[in-house]
Amino acid sequence: MAHKRKSHRIGIIGFGHLGQYLTEMIEEKGHLYGLELAFVWNRNQEKMEGKVQKEMQLEDLSMFIERRADLIVEVAHPQIIKDYGEEFLKHADCMVGSPTAFAELGVETKCREAASRYGHTLYIPSGALWGAEDIQKMAYRGTLKGLKVTMSKHPDSFKLRGHLQELKESTKGQRVVLYDGPVRNLCDLAPNNVNTMAAAAMAGHTLGFDHVQGSLVADPDLLNFHIVDIEVTGPVDKSSGHEFTVKTSRRNPAPVGEVTGMATYTSFWSSVLNCKGHGGKLFLC
């Protein structure tokens, strides 16, 4: 007699556009991949009314253990991982959609140690980071010498803090470089916009948040796309003196005001499908 295969239970944290998309995909197509919802949590519970079955709504995030999720998918805000990441990894695999959380010293270390200690996987989705696996391979080989990510969007697609918000407001109607420097310093100023850069810092771990460079460009002419340019520098060939370089440019369709481009949604869904347990380590998916 054949045994019914156990479904992989997914908890979704955050019910913005991306959280709603992933919830709908699991409900509509999850059965094709052995997935089922364990819970959906959102800071504003009212946003889920009429969209998420009442029994699937988790009111108190600290009670997540009761829902027995195999994988917890965070697509809310980096503060969630700062507050709960270590606890999540004691009980389940965790896919972190806001890796800017790891720019805060100690958060990455605690989460990596929890994953190793309890045998769960800390997943970082590649999202809009084209070539993420190749960057990670170069880091492991010790051949990654430089990495820069430039994100260009319409100004209304940036959600910024502090002096970056002031700069954006004071230069309306102009194309302006809002920031150019180490990714670590940028994460707290644009936590919703630079997850691709944070993923790059995690993939290129030998450079990390202090040496991976990030550039934010506000361009009022970008009405239909988000553009992500990635520049990778490798070793110099000793015989010729020529340097290894890779440059990619990704144009992701996105209406003005949207933080996340359309292609990133499907990329996240592919990442969820790949999160089936890879042991107690960090895994780029």
C-alpha positions in Angstrom: 0.0 0.0 0.0 1.5 3.3 -1.1 1.9 6.0 1.6 0.7 9.5 0.9 3.6 11.8 0.6 3.8 14.4 3.4 3.2 18.0 2.3 5.9 20.6 2.8 4.2 23.2 5.1 5.0 26.9 4.3 4.5 29.9 6.6 4.4 33.3 4.9 5.4 36.4 6.9 4.3 39.6 5.2 1.2 40.1 3.0 2.4 42.9 0.7 2.4 42.3 -3.0 5.1 39.6 -2.9 3.5 37.9 0.1 0.1 37.9 -1.6 1.6 36.5 -4.7 3.3 33.6 -2.9 0.2 32.8 -0.9 -1.9 32.7 -4.0 0.6 30.4 -5.8 0.7 28.0 -2.9 -3.0 27.9 -2.7 -3.5 27.5 -6.4 -0.5 25.3 -7.4 1.0 24.1 -4.2 -0.5 20.7 -4.5 1.4 20.1 -7.7 4.7 20.5 -5.8 3.7 18.9 -2.5 3.3 22.3 -0.7 0.6 23.6 1.6 0.1 26.7 3.7 0.9 26.5 7.4 0.1 30.2 8.1 0.1 33.7 6.9 1.1 36.6 9.2 0.9 40.3 8.5 1.5 43.3 10.9 -1.9 44.6 9.8 -4.3 41.7 10.2 -7.1 43.5 8.4 -5.2 43.4 5.1 -5.7 39.6 5.0 -9.5 39.7 5.5 -11.3 38.1 2.6 -8.0 37.0 1.0 -6.7 34.5 3.5 -8.8 31.8 5.2 -9.3 32.7 8.8 -7.8 29.5 10.0 -4.6 30.2 8.1 -4.2 33.7 9.6 -1.6 33.8 12.4 -2.4 36.7 14.8 0.6 36.4 17.1 3.9 35.8 15.3 5.5 34.4 18.5 3.1 31.5 18.3 4.5 30.3 14.9 5.8 27.1 16.4 2.2 25.8 16.8 1.7 25.8 13.1 4.5 23.3 12.4 5.9 25.0 9.3 8.7 23.2 7.5 9.7 26.5 5.8 9.2 30.0 6.9 9.3 32.6 4.2 9.9 36.2 5.3 8.8 38.9 2.8 7.9 41.6 5.3 10.8 43.8 6.7 14.3 43.1 7.9 13.3 43.8 11.5 11.4 40.5 11.5 14.7 38.6 10.9 16.5 40.7 13.5 13.9 39.8 16.1 12.9 36.3 15.1 15.4 34.8 12.7 17.4 32.8 15.2 14.1 31.5 16.7 12.7 30.5 13.3 15.8 28.5 12.5 15.5 26.5 15.7 12.3 25.0 14.4 12.2 25.3 10.6 14.1 26.2 7.4 13.9 30.0 6.8 14.0 31.9 3.5 14.9 35.5 4.1 13.4 37.9 1.6 14.9 40.9 3.5 18.6 40.1 3.7 19.4 43.7 4.5 18.8 42.4 8.1 22.3 40.8 7.9 24.0 44.2 7.5 23.5 44.6 11.2 26.5 43.1 12.9 25.7 39.9 14.8 22.4 39.1 13.0 24.1 37.0 10.3 26.3 35.2 12.8 23.4 34.3 15.1 21.3 33.0 12.2 24.2 31.0 10.7 24.9 29.5 14.1 21.3 28.6 14.7 21.0 26.9 11.3 24.1 24.8 12.0 23.1 23.9 15.5 19.6 22.9 14.7 20.2 21.4 11.2 17.9 23.9 9.4 18.7 25.8 6.2 19.1 29.6 6.0 17.9 30.4 2.5 18.8 33.6 0.6 16.7 34.0 -2.6 18.6 35.4 -5.5 15.7 37.6 -6.5 16.9 40.2 -8.9 20.6 39.2 -8.5 21.5 37.8 -11.9 24.4 35.4 -11.8 24.2 34.9 -8.0 25.4 31.3 -8.1 28.4 32.2 -10.2 29.3 35.0 -7.8 29.1 32.5 -4.9 31.3 30.0 -6.7 33.9 32.6 -7.3 33.9 33.6 -3.6 34.3 30.0 -2.6 37.3 29.6 -5.0 38.8 32.8 -3.8 38.7 34.4 -7.2 36.2 37.2 -6.5 38.1 40.4 -6.3 35.4 43.0 -6.8 31.6 43.3 -7.0 29.3 46.3 -7.6 25.5 46.4 -7.9 23.9 49.5 -9.4 20.1 49.8 -9.1 18.3 52.5 -11.2 14.6 53.2 -10.7 12.1 55.9 -11.0 12.4 58.1 -7.8 8.8 57.1 -6.7 10.0 53.4 -6.6 12.5 54.2 -3.8 11.4 54.0 -0.1 14.3 55.8 1.6 15.2 57.1 5.0 17.2 60.0 6.4 19.5 62.1 4.2 18.8 59.8 1.1 15.1 60.7 1.3 16.0 64.4 1.6 18.4 64.1 -1.4 15.7 62.5 -3.5 13.1 65.1 -2.6 15.6 68.0 -3.3 16.5 66.7 -6.7 13.0 65.9 -8.1 12.9 65.8 -11.9 16.7 65.1 -12.2 18.7 61.9 -12.7 20.8 61.7 -9.6 23.1 59.1 -7.9 21.7 58.9 -4.4 24.4 56.7 -3.0 27.7 55.1 -4.1 29.7 53.1 -1.6 29.7 50.0 0.7 26.4 48.1 0.9 26.5 47.9 4.7 26.0 51.6 5.1 23.1 51.7 2.6 21.0 48.9 4.0 19.5 50.8 6.9 18.8 53.8 4.7 16.9 51.8 2.0 15.9 48.5 3.6 13.1 47.8 1.2 15.0 48.6 -2.0 18.5 47.1 -1.7 17.8 43.4 -0.9 19.5 42.6 -4.2 22.6 44.3 -3.0 22.4 42.5 0.4 22.0 39.1 -1.5 25.1 40.0 -3.5 27.0 40.7 -0.2 25.9 37.2 1.1 26.8 35.5 -2.2 30.1 37.3 -2.4 30.8 36.5 1.2 34.6 36.9 0.9 33.9 40.6 0.2 30.8 40.9 2.3 28.7 44.0 3.2 31.8 46.2 3.7 33.5 45.5 0.4 30.6 44.8 -2.0 29.7 48.2 -3.5 26.2 49.5 -4.1 25.0 52.4 -6.2 21.4 53.8 -6.1 20.3 55.9 -9.1 17.0 57.8 -9.2 16.0 58.4 -12.8 12.6 60.0 -13.6 12.8 58.7 -17.2 12.5 55.1 -16.0 8.7 54.8 -16.3 8.5 51.1 -17.1 11.6 49.3 -15.8 13.9 48.7 -12.8 17.5 48.3 -14.0 20.0 46.3 -12.1 23.6 46.4 -13.4 26.2 44.0 -11.9 29.9 44.3 -12.3 32.1 41.4 -11.2 35.9 41.6 -11.1 38.1 38.5 -10.9 41.8 37.6 -11.0 44.4 39.0 -13.4 45.8 36.6 -15.9 49.6 36.5 -15.1 50.7 35.8 -18.6 48.7 38.6 -20.3 48.0 41.0 -17.4 44.4 41.1 -18.4 41.7 41.2 -15.7 38.6 38.9 -15.7 35.4 40.9 -15.7 31.6 40.3 -16.1 29.0 42.9 -16.6 25.3 42.2 -16.8 22.3 44.5 -17.1 18.8 43.3 -16.1 15.7 45.3 -17.2 12.8 44.2 -15.0 9.3 45.5 -16.0 7.8 47.6 -13.2 5.3 50.4 -13.1 6.2 53.7 -11.4 5.9 53.4 -7.6 6.5 49.7 -7.4 9.4 48.5 -5.2 9.5 45.0 -6.7 9.7 44.3 -10.5 7.5 41.7 -12.1 10.2 39.2 -12.9 11.3 39.1 -9.2 7.9 37.6 -8.3 8.5 34.5 -10.4 12.1 34.3 -9.2 10.9 34.1 -5.6 8.4 31.4 -6.4 11.2 29.4 -8.0 13.2 29.9 -4.8 10.4 28.6 -2.7 10.2 25.5 -4.8 13.9 24.9 -4.3 13.7 25.2 -0.5 13.3 21.5 0.3 16.0 21.2 3.0 19.8 21.5 2.4 21.0 20.9 5.9 22.3 23.3 8.6 23.9 25.9 6.4 23.3 29.0 4.3 22.1 28.2 0.8 21.5 30.6 -2.1 18.3 29.7 -3.9 
